[in-house]
Amino acid sequence: MSKLSSSTILLVGGGRMGSALLSGWISSGIQTEQIILVEPDTKSALVHSSNGINVVSSPADLPNGYNPDALVLAIKPQYVSPVISSYKKYLNQTIIISVAAGITIKKIQNAVGHLPIVRAMPNTPAAIGKGITVACVNSKVNGIQKSLSYKLLEVTGKMVWIENELYMDGVTAVSGSGPAYVFLLIECLCEAGIAIGLPPKLSSQLAEMTVAGAGELAILAEESPTNLRQNVTSPGGTTAAALDILNGPNGMPDLLIRAVAAAAKRSKELSEE
């Protein structure tokens, strides 16, 4: 029996990311009886309980002597510090996995002490198993716990370990916030199509499938994104005309550099609040 199939999991938060993790865990073979979800929102709790998940509204409702193998924090960053201290009595060699943006390992340690902690940054495509999660650990995490963490997080899509937590602000800016940049690209591409006379539904389909297909091609192709772009850009052609605008002064490259830098700066600020 694998460690995953015998592990007990306490999930705090049943919102978008918590729901994505739950869905992935169940699909990977974890049984509902291995999971307890803490979710104070009645509507969300009803949805999850109707799917067979054991849901409680607060840590006070957890069974006496309960000691999960993993505590997964899938709540908003501002709630982590005040919430996590109420779980201390349930944490005996439990690994804490936080997916809250901007919350450092040190901040969690300040609330619960020097326990095994994983700081992870998934992104919203995790909801369909197409995301990427980047994570780092503190020195208290042993090999078995790191393996369990990997299995719990890889259900979001691709899972990558990093050694230096300082990279997490950049990770947050590129992949954590990145889906919003792509959605904005789809919005703008759709609106641009409408502006030149395309029907809205057709323009939306073209924008969505073009971005999705290009992303998949970038993953599967042996060539770099730069080469893929050059392959579709004929000198003097339509693509070249568009790229002349996008690469112009204050164009897409400059805007993205500034946008990602702003996101990284804000992530660092959040970690220091």
C-alpha positions as a Markdown table, in Angstrom:
| # | Residue | x | y | z |
|---|---|---|---|---|
| 1 | Met | 0.0 | 0.0 | 0.0 |
| 2 | Ser | 1.4 | 3.4 | -1.0 |
| 3 | Lys | 1.9 | 6.2 | 1.6 |
| 4 | Leu | -0.7 | 8.2 | -0.3 |
| 5 | Ser | -3.4 | 5.6 | -0.1 |
| 6 | Ser | -3.0 | 5.3 | 3.7 |
| 7 | Ser | -2.5 | 8.9 | 4.6 |
| 8 | Thr | -4.9 | 11.1 | 6.4 |
| 9 | Ile | -5.4 | 14.7 | 5.1 |
| 10 | Leu | -6.9 | 17.7 | 6.8 |
| 11 | Leu | -7.8 | 20.4 | 4.2 |
| 12 | Val | -8.5 | 23.9 | 5.5 |
| 13 | Gly | -10.5 | 25.8 | 2.9 |
| 14 | Gly | -12.9 | 24.5 | 0.2 |
| 15 | Gly | -12.7 | 27.3 | -2.2 |
| 16 | Arg | -11.4 | 27.2 | -5.8 |
| 17 | Met | -7.9 | 25.8 | -5.0 |
| 18 | Gly | -9.2 | 23.6 | -2.2 |
| 19 | Ser | -11.8 | 22.2 | -4.5 |
| 20 | Ala | -9.2 | 21.6 | -7.2 |
| 21 | Leu | -7.0 | 19.7 | -4.8 |
| 22 | Leu | -9.9 | 17.6 | -3.6 |
| 23 | Ser | -10.9 | 16.7 | -7.1 |
| 24 | Gly | -7.4 | 15.7 | -8.0 |
| 25 | Trp | -6.9 | 13.7 | -4.8 |
| 26 | Ile | -10.1 | 11.7 | -5.4 |
| 27 | Ser | -9.2 | 11.1 | -9.0 |
| 28 | Ser | -5.8 | 9.8 | -8.0 |
| 29 | Gly | -7.4 | 7.2 | -5.7 |
| 30 | Ile | -7.5 | 8.8 | -2.3 |
| 31 | Gln | -10.6 | 7.7 | -0.5 |
| 32 | Thr | -13.0 | 10.3 | 0.9 |
| 33 | Glu | -12.7 | 8.8 | 4.4 |
| 34 | Gln | -9.0 | 9.8 | 4.4 |
| 35 | Ile | -10.0 | 13.5 | 4.1 |
| 36 | Ile | -11.5 | 16.0 | 6.5 |
| 37 | Leu | -12.4 | 19.4 | 5.2 |
| 38 | Val | -12.7 | 22.4 | 7.4 |
| 39 | Glu | -15.1 | 24.9 | 5.7 |
| 40 | Pro | -17.1 | 27.4 | 7.6 |
| 41 | Asp | -19.2 | 28.5 | 4.6 |
| 42 | Thr | -22.4 | 26.6 | 4.7 |
| 43 | Lys | -23.1 | 26.6 | 1.0 |
| 44 | Ser | -19.6 | 25.4 | 0.1 |
| 45 | Ala | -19.7 | 22.8 | 2.9 |
| 46 | Leu | -23.0 | 21.4 | 1.6 |
| 47 | Val | -21.5 | 21.0 | -1.9 |
| 48 | His | -18.5 | 19.1 | -0.6 |
| 49 | Ser | -20.5 | 16.9 | 1.9 |
| 50 | Ser | -22.9 | 15.9 | -0.9 |
| 51 | Asn | -19.8 | 14.6 | -2.7 |
| 52 | Gly | -19.0 | 12.3 | 0.2 |
| 53 | Ile | -16.4 | 14.6 | 1.9 |
| 54 | Asn | -16.4 | 14.7 | 5.7 |
| 55 | Val | -16.8 | 18.5 | 6.4 |
| 56 | Val | -16.6 | 20.3 | 9.7 |
| 57 | Ser | -17.1 | 24.0 | 10.2 |
| 58 | Ser | -14.2 | 24.6 | 12.6 |
| 59 | Pro | -11.2 | 22.9 | 14.2 |
| 60 | Ala | -13.2 | 22.6 | 17.4 |
| 61 | Asp | -15.3 | 20.0 | 15.6 |
| 62 | Leu | -12.4 | 17.7 | 14.7 |
| 63 | Pro | -12.3 | 14.3 | 16.5 |
| 64 | Asn | -10.4 | 14.0 | 19.8 |
| 65 | Gly | -6.9 | 12.8 | 19.2 |
| 66 | Tyr | -7.0 | 13.5 | 15.5 |
| 67 | Asn | -3.6 | 13.7 | 14.0 |
| 68 | Pro | -3.5 | 14.0 | 10.2 |
| 69 | Asp | -0.4 | 13.1 | 8.1 |
| 70 | Ala | -0.9 | 16.4 | 6.2 |
| 71 | Leu | -2.5 | 19.7 | 7.0 |
| 72 | Val | -3.2 | 21.6 | 3.7 |
| 73 | Leu | -3.9 | 25.3 | 4.0 |
| 74 | Ala | -5.9 | 26.5 | 1.0 |
| 75 | Ile | -7.2 | 29.7 | 2.5 |
| 76 | Lys | -6.6 | 33.4 | 1.7 |
| 77 | Pro | -3.2 | 34.7 | 2.8 |
| 78 | Gln | -4.6 | 37.2 | 5.4 |
| 79 | Tyr | -6.3 | 34.3 | 7.3 |
| 80 | Val | -3.3 | 32.0 | 7.6 |
| 81 | Ser | -1.7 | 33.4 | 10.7 |
| 82 | Pro | -4.8 | 33.8 | 12.8 |
| 83 | Val | -6.3 | 30.5 | 11.7 |
| 84 | Ile | -3.3 | 28.1 | 11.8 |
| 85 | Ser | -2.6 | 28.5 | 15.6 |
| 86 | Ser | -6.0 | 26.9 | 16.3 |
| 87 | Tyr | -4.7 | 23.6 | 14.8 |
| 88 | Lys | -1.5 | 23.3 | 16.9 |
| 89 | Lys | -2.9 | 20.5 | 19.1 |
| 90 | Tyr | -3.6 | 18.3 | 16.1 |
| 91 | Leu | -0.1 | 18.7 | 14.6 |
| 92 | Asn | 2.1 | 15.9 | 15.9 |
| 93 | Gln | 4.7 | 15.2 | 13.1 |
| 94 | Thr | 2.1 | 16.5 | 10.7 |
| 95 | Ile | 3.4 | 18.2 | 7.6 |
| 96 | Ile | 1.9 | 21.6 | 6.9 |
| 97 | Ile | 1.4 | 22.4 | 3.2 |
| 98 | Ser | 0.5 | 26.0 | 2.5 |
| 99 | Val | -0.8 | 27.2 | -0.9 |
| 100 | Ala | -1.4 | 30.7 | 0.3 |
| 101 | Ala | 0.3 | 33.3 | -1.8 |
| 102 | Gly | 2.9 | 35.4 | -0.1 |
| 103 | Ile | 3.0 | 33.5 | 3.2 |
| 104 | Thr | 6.5 | 32.5 | 4.0 |
| 105 | Ile | 7.7 | 29.4 | 5.9 |
| 106 | Lys | 8.9 | 31.7 | 8.6 |
| 107 | Lys | 5.5 | 33.3 | 9.1 |
| 108 | Ile | 4.0 | 29.8 | 9.5 |
| 109 | Gln | 6.7 | 28.8 | 11.9 |
| 110 | Asn | 6.1 | 31.9 | 14.0 |
| 111 | Ala | 2.5 | 30.7 | 14.5 |
| 112 | Val | 3.0 | 26.9 | 15.1 |
| 113 | Gly | 6.7 | 26.4 | 15.9 |
| 114 | His | 9.4 | 24.5 | 14.0 |
| 115 | Leu | 7.2 | 21.8 | 12.4 |
| 116 | Pro | 7.6 | 20.3 | 8.9 |
| 117 | Ile | 6.4 | 23.0 | 6.4 |
| 118 | Val | 6.0 | 23.1 | 2.6 |
| 119 | Arg | 5.3 | 26.4 | 0.9 |
| 120 | Ala | 3.7 | 25.9 | -2.5 |
| 121 | Met | 2.5 | 28.1 | -5.3 |
| 122 | Pro | -0.1 | 26.5 | -7.6 |
| 123 | Asn | -2.1 | 28.3 | -10.2 |
| 124 | Thr | -5.7 | 28.2 | -11.3 |
| 125 | Pro | -5.3 | 25.7 | -14.2 |
| 126 | Ala | -4.9 | 23.2 | -11.4 |
| 127 | Ala | -8.7 | 23.0 | -11.5 |
| 128 | Ile | -8.4 | 20.9 | -14.6 |
| 129 | Gly | -5.1 | 19.3 | -13.8 |
| 130 | Lys | -3.2 | 21.5 | -16.2 |
| 131 | Gly | -1.5 | 23.8 | -13.7 |
| 132 | Ile | 2.0 | 24.0 | -12.4 |
| 133 | Thr | 3.0 | 24.0 | -8.7 |
| 134 | Val | 6.3 | 25.2 | -7.4 |
| 135 | Ala | 7.2 | 24.3 | -3.8 |
| 136 | Cys | 10.0 | 24.5 | -1.2 |
| 137 | Val | 10.4 | 23.0 | 2.2 |
| 138 | Asn | 12.0 | 23.8 | 5.6 |
| 139 | Ser | 14.7 | 21.6 | 7.2 |
| 140 | Lys | 12.1 | 19.7 | 9.3 |
| 141 | Val | 10.6 | 17.9 | 6.3 |
| 142 | Asn | 11.9 | 14.3 | 6.0 |
| 143 | Gly | 12.0 | 12.2 | 2.8 |
| 144 | Ile | 8.6 | 10.5 | 3.4 |
| 145 | Gln | 6.9 | 13.8 | 4.1 |
| 146 | Lys | 8.4 | 15.4 | 1.0 |
| 147 | Ser | 7.3 | 12.4 | -1.1 |
| 148 | Leu | 3.7 | 12.7 | 0.3 |
| 149 | Ser | 3.7 | 16.4 | -0.4 |
| 150 | Tyr | 4.8 | 15.8 | -4.0 |
| 151 | Lys | 1.9 | 13.3 | -4.5 |
| 152 | Leu | -0.6 | 15.6 | -3.0 |
| 153 | Leu | 0.5 | 18.6 | -5.1 |
| 154 | Glu | 1.2 | 16.9 | -8.4 |
| 155 | Val | -2.5 | 16.4 | -8.9 |
| 156 | Thr | -2.6 | 20.0 | -10.0 |
| 157 | Gly | -0.5 | 19.3 | -13.1 |
| 158 | Lys | 3.3 | 19.6 | -13.1 |
| 159 | Met | 5.1 | 19.8 | -9.7 |
| 160 | Val | 8.5 | 21.4 | -9.3 |
| 161 | Trp | 10.7 | 21.7 | -6.2 |
| 162 | Ile | 13.0 | 24.6 | -5.6 |
| 163 | Glu | 15.7 | 24.9 | -3.0 |
| 164 | Asn | 15.6 | 28.7 | -2.4 |
| 165 | Glu | 12.4 | 30.2 | -1.0 |
| 166 | Leu | 13.5 | 33.6 | -2.3 |
| 167 | Tyr | 12.4 | 32.5 | -5.8 |
| 168 | Met | 8.8 | 32.3 | -4.6 |
| 169 | Asp | 8.0 | 35.9 | -5.3 |
| 170 | Gly | 9.1 | 35.5 | -8.9 |
| 171 | Val | 7.2 | 32.2 | -9.2 |
| 172 | Thr | 4.1 | 33.9 | -7.9 |
| 173 | Ala | 4.5 | 36.7 | -10.4 |
| 174 | Val | 5.0 | 34.4 | -13.4 |
| 175 | Ser | 2.9 | 31.4 | -12.8 |
| 176 | Gly | 0.7 | 32.3 | -9.9 |
| 177 | Ser | -0.6 | 35.5 | -11.5 |
| 178 | Gly | 0.2 | 34.3 | -15.0 |
| 179 | Pro | -3.2 | 32.8 | -15.9 |
| 180 | Ala | -4.7 | 36.3 | -15.5 |
| 181 | Tyr | -2.2 | 37.7 | -18.1 |
| 182 | Val | -3.3 | 34.9 | -20.5 |
| 183 | Phe | -7.0 | 35.5 | -19.9 |
| 184 | Leu | -6.4 | 39.2 | -20.6 |
| 185 | Leu | -4.6 | 38.3 | -23.8 |
| 186 | Ile | -7.7 | 36.2 | -24.8 |
| 187 | Glu | -10.0 | 39.0 | -24.0 |
| 188 | Cys | -8.0 | 41.5 | -26.0 |
| 189 | Leu | -7.6 | 39.2 | -29.0 |
| 190 | Cys | -11.3 | 38.6 | -29.0 |
| 191 | Glu | -12.1 | 42.3 | -28.8 |
| 192 | Ala | -9.6 | 43.0 | -31.6 |
| 193 | Gly | -11.3 | 40.5 | -33.8 |
| 194 | Ile | -14.7 | 42.0 | -33.1 |
| 195 | Ala | -13.2 | 45.5 | -33.9 |
| 196 | Ile | -12.3 | 44.4 | -37.4 |
| 197 | Gly | -15.7 | 42.9 | -38.0 |
| 198 | Leu | -15.7 | 39.3 | -36.8 |
| 199 | Pro | -18.9 | 38.0 | -35.1 |
| 200 | Pro | -18.3 | 37.9 | -31.3 |
| 201 | Lys | -18.8 | 34.2 | -30.9 |
| 202 | Leu | -16.4 | 33.4 | -33.7 |
| 203 | Ser | -13.9 | 35.8 | -32.4 |
| 204 | Ser | -14.1 | 34.3 | -29.0 |
| 205 | Gln | -13.6 | 30.8 | -30.3 |
| 206 | Leu | -10.6 | 31.9 | -32.4 |
| 207 | Ala | -8.9 | 33.6 | -29.5 |
| 208 | Glu | -9.5 | 30.8 | -27.0 |
| 209 | Met | -8.4 | 28.0 | -29.2 |
| 210 | Thr | -5.4 | 29.9 | -30.7 |
| 211 | Val | -4.0 | 30.6 | -27.2 |
| 212 | Ala | -4.8 | 27.0 | -26.0 |
| 213 | Gly | -3.3 | 25.4 | -29.0 |
| 214 | Ala | -0.2 | 27.6 | -29.1 |
| 215 | Gly | 0.4 | 26.9 | -25.4 |
| 216 | Glu | 0.1 | 23.1 | -26.0 |
| 217 | Leu | 2.4 | 23.4 | -29.0 |
| 218 | Ala | 5.0 | 25.3 | -26.9 |
| 219 | Ile | 5.0 | 22.4 | -24.4 |
| 220 | Leu | 5.1 | 19.5 | -26.9 |
| 221 | Ala | 7.4 | 21.0 | -29.6 |
| 222 | Glu | 11.2 | 20.4 | -29.4 |
| 223 | Glu | 11.7 | 24.0 | -30.6 |
| 224 | Ser | 11.8 | 27.0 | -28.4 |
| 225 | Pro | 9.0 | 29.5 | -28.3 |
| 226 | Thr | 11.3 | 32.0 | -30.1 |
| 227 | Asn | 11.7 | 29.5 | -33.0 |
| 228 | Leu | 8.0 | 28.7 | -33.0 |
| 229 | Arg | 7.3 | 32.4 | -33.3 |
| 230 | Gln | 9.8 | 32.9 | -36.1 |
| 231 | Asn | 8.4 | 29.8 | -38.0 |
| 232 | Val | 5.0 | 31.5 | -38.3 |
| 233 | Thr | 6.4 | 35.0 | -39.2 |
| 234 | Ser | 7.1 | 35.5 | -42.9 |
| 235 | Pro | 9.0 | 38.7 | -43.8 |
| 236 | Gly | 6.6 | 41.3 | -45.0 |
| 237 | Gly | 3.6 | 39.1 | -44.0 |
| 238 | Thr | 0.5 | 39.6 | -41.8 |
| 239 | Thr | 2.2 | 38.2 | -38.6 |
| 240 | Ala | 5.2 | 40.4 | -39.1 |
| 241 | Ala | 2.9 | 43.5 | -39.4 |
| 242 | Ala | 1.3 | 42.6 | -36.1 |
| 243 | Leu | 4.5 | 41.8 | -34.3 |
| 244 | Asp | 6.0 | 45.2 | -35.5 |
| 245 | Ile | 3.3 | 46.8 | -33.3 |
| 246 | Leu | 3.6 | 44.4 | -30.4 |
| 247 | Asn | 7.3 | 44.7 | -30.2 |
| 248 | Gly | 7.3 | 48.5 | -30.6 |
| 249 | Pro | 8.1 | 51.1 | -27.9 |
| 250 | Asn | 6.1 | 50.2 | -24.7 |
| 251 | Gly | 4.9 | 47.1 | -26.5 |
| 252 | Met | 4.2 | 43.7 | -25.1 |
| 253 | Pro | 7.7 | 42.7 | -24.0 |
| 254 | Asp | 8.1 | 46.0 | -22.0 |
| 255 | Leu | 4.6 | 45.8 | -20.6 |
| 256 | Leu | 5.1 | 42.2 | -19.4 |
| 257 | Ile | 8.5 | 42.9 | -17.8 |
| 258 | Arg | 6.9 | 45.8 | -15.9 |
| 259 | Ala | 3.8 | 43.8 | -15.0 |
| 260 | Val | 5.7 | 40.8 | -13.7 |
| 261 | Ala | 8.0 | 43.0 | -11.7 |
| 262 | Ala | 5.0 | 44.7 | -10.1 |
| 263 | Ala | 3.5 | 41.4 | -9.2 |
| 264 | Ala | 6.8 | 40.1 | -7.7 |
| 265 | Lys | 7.1 | 43.4 | -5.7 |
| 266 | Arg | 3.6 | 43.0 | -4.3 |
| 267 | Ser | 4.2 | 39.3 | -3.4 |
| 268 | Lys | 7.3 | 40.4 | -1.4 |
| 269 | Glu | 5.3 | 43.1 | 0.3 |
| 270 | Leu | 2.6 | 40.6 | 1.3 |
| 271 | Ser | 5.2 | 38.3 | 2.8 |
| 272 | Glu | 6.5 | 41.1 | 5.0 |
| 273 | Glu | 3.1 | 42.3 | 6.3 |
